């Protein structure tokens, strides 16, 4: 295997791992489970999403709407007949 390909593969693998960790931290902030202080959660969530090049606040609003109808099969976006 070419050394450059090997190094590139490992670099991307590690970078992906770091991005997933940033997302998990931001996700916990959006669920208000990271800190008791809302300002701290908003700041940490925003900083965690910055390397992902994705704005935290619009994602948080969209994610809250996603969870608003969790387990309400009549209102879900799934196209599955549950009857």
Helices and strands as residue ranges (DSSP letters): H 3-30, H 38-50, H 56-68
